[in-house]
């Protein structure tokens, strides 16, 4: 991806080779839904996270609350 920046009367072209992604939840990537160099927009789903561990933790919390 090439971004153009205007600073005073100069134009700079910067090539973006990588970005840092993070999630609010930890887990293993189950499926990647985009291809390399594919254009995406804000809100697009990029990967699916395996939720089996999260569901297991949820069940433990439910049982704990019932005690």
LUMNU-549126 format. One record per residue (C-alpha): residue number from 1; residue in one letter; chain; x, y, z. Coordinates in pm, 1 decimal. Layout:
N
rec pos:NUM&code:a&unit:A&east:X&north:Y&up:Z .
...
% end
This chain:
67
rec pos:1&code:x&unit:A&east:0.0&north:0.0&up:0.0 .
rec pos:2&code:x&unit:A&east:133.9&north:343.8&up:-87.5 .
rec pos:3&code:x&unit:A&east:22.2&north:645.6&up:113.2 .
rec pos:4&code:x&unit:A&east:85.0&north:1000.2&up:-3.4 .
rec pos:5&code:x&unit:A&east:158.8&north:1267.1&up:253.7 .
rec pos:6&code:x&unit:A&east:174.4&north:1638.1&up:182.6 .
rec pos:7&code:x&unit:A&east:409.4&north:1835.3&up:406.1 .
rec pos:8&code:x&unit:A&east:454.8&north:2198.8&up:318.3 .
rec pos:9&code:x&unit:A&east:507.4&north:2190.1&up:-59.0 .
rec pos:10&code:x&unit:A&east:658.4&north:1840.3&up:-69.3 .
rec pos:11&code:x&unit:A&east:482.8&north:1512.7&up:-142.4 .
rec pos:12&code:x&unit:A&east:612.6&north:1198.7&up:25.7 .
rec pos:13&code:x&unit:A&east:517.4&north:849.5&up:-88.5 .
rec pos:14&code:x&unit:A&east:544.3&north:592.4&up:189.0 .
rec pos:15&code:x&unit:A&east:507.3&north:221.0&up:125.0 .
rec pos:16&code:x&unit:A&east:335.6&north:37.7&up:408.6 .
rec pos:17&code:x&unit:A&east:470.5&north:-317.5&up:422.7 .
rec pos:18&code:x&unit:A&east:319.0&north:-438.0&up:747.3 .
rec pos:19&code:x&unit:A&east:81.0&north:-341.7&up:1023.1 .
rec pos:20&code:x&unit:A&east:22.4&north:-461.0&up:1375.4 .
rec pos:21&code:x&unit:A&east:-311.9&north:-625.8&up:1450.4 .
rec pos:22&code:x&unit:A&east:-446.7&north:-705.7&up:1791.7 .
rec pos:23&code:x&unit:A&east:-766.7&north:-845.1&up:1936.6 .
rec pos:24&code:x&unit:A&east:-959.2&north:-791.6&up:2257.8 .
rec pos:25&code:x&unit:A&east:-960.2&north:-1167.2&up:2319.2 .
rec pos:26&code:x&unit:A&east:-680.2&north:-1420.9&up:2314.3 .
rec pos:27&code:x&unit:A&east:-711.7&north:-1739.3&up:2113.2 .
rec pos:28&code:x&unit:A&east:-587.9&north:-1943.2&up:1821.2 .
rec pos:29&code:x&unit:A&east:-666.9&north:-1837.4&up:1466.4 .
rec pos:30&code:x&unit:A&east:-918.2&north:-2084.1&up:1325.6 .
rec pos:31&code:x&unit:A&east:-953.6&north:-1934.1&up:978.3 .
rec pos:32&code:x&unit:A&east:-804.1&north:-1643.4&up:780.8 .
rec pos:33&code:x&unit:A&east:-1075.8&north:-1476.4&up:575.6 .
rec pos:34&code:x&unit:A&east:-866.4&north:-1243.2&up:356.9 .
rec pos:35&code:x&unit:A&east:-585.4&north:-1291.7&up:108.6 .
rec pos:36&code:x&unit:A&east:-243.3&north:-1130.3&up:116.9 .
rec pos:37&code:x&unit:A&east:-251.8&north:-776.5&up:-27.9 .
rec pos:38&code:x&unit:A&east:-634.5&north:-779.9&up:-36.3 .
rec pos:39&code:x&unit:A&east:-788.9&north:-441.3&up:34.2 .
rec pos:40&code:x&unit:A&east:-1002.8&north:-430.8&up:346.4 .
rec pos:41&code:x&unit:A&east:-1202.9&north:-162.2&up:518.0 .
rec pos:42&code:x&unit:A&east:-1281.5&north:-79.3&up:876.8 .
rec pos:43&code:x&unit:A&east:-1514.8&north:-338.0&up:1025.4 .
rec pos:44&code:x&unit:A&east:-1421.3&north:-623.2&up:789.2 .
rec pos:45&code:x&unit:A&east:-1369.7&north:-959.4&up:956.4 .
rec pos:46&code:x&unit:A&east:-1010.5&north:-1067.3&up:889.4 .
rec pos:47&code:x&unit:A&east:-983.9&north:-1388.2&up:1092.9 .
rec pos:48&code:x&unit:A&east:-1198.5&north:-1620.6&up:1298.9 .
rec pos:49&code:x&unit:A&east:-1069.8&north:-1703.0&up:1645.5 .
rec pos:50&code:x&unit:A&east:-1124.6&north:-2053.5&up:1786.4 .
rec pos:51&code:x&unit:A&east:-1368.6&north:-1996.6&up:2073.2 .
rec pos:52&code:x&unit:A&east:-1367.7&north:-2341.8&up:2236.3 .
rec pos:53&code:x&unit:A&east:-1146.4&north:-2223.5&up:2524.5 .
rec pos:54&code:x&unit:A&east:-1362.8&north:-1914.9&up:2578.0 .
rec pos:55&code:x&unit:A&east:-1680.1&north:-2126.4&up:2586.3 .
rec pos:56&code:x&unit:A&east:-1516.5&north:-2363.9&up:2833.2 .
rec pos:57&code:x&unit:A&east:-1419.7&north:-2073.7&up:3060.3 .
rec pos:58&code:x&unit:A&east:-1773.8&north:-1937.2&up:3034.2 .
rec pos:59&code:x&unit:A&east:-1919.1&north:-2268.6&up:3152.8 .
rec pos:60&code:x&unit:A&east:-1679.0&north:-2273.9&up:3448.5 .
rec pos:61&code:x&unit:A&east:-1786.0&north:-1921.0&up:3543.0 .
rec pos:62&code:x&unit:A&east:-2155.9&north:-2012.0&up:3517.4 .
rec pos:63&code:x&unit:A&east:-2106.4&north:-2310.9&up:3748.9 .
rec pos:64&code:x&unit:A&east:-1903.5&north:-2096.6&up:3990.4 .
rec pos:65&code:x&unit:A&east:-2180.8&north:-1835.3&up:4005.8 .
rec pos:66&code:x&unit:A&east:-2442.4&north:-2101.6&up:4081.4 .
rec pos:67&code:x&unit:A&east:-2252.4&north:-2222.0&up:4390.6 .
% end
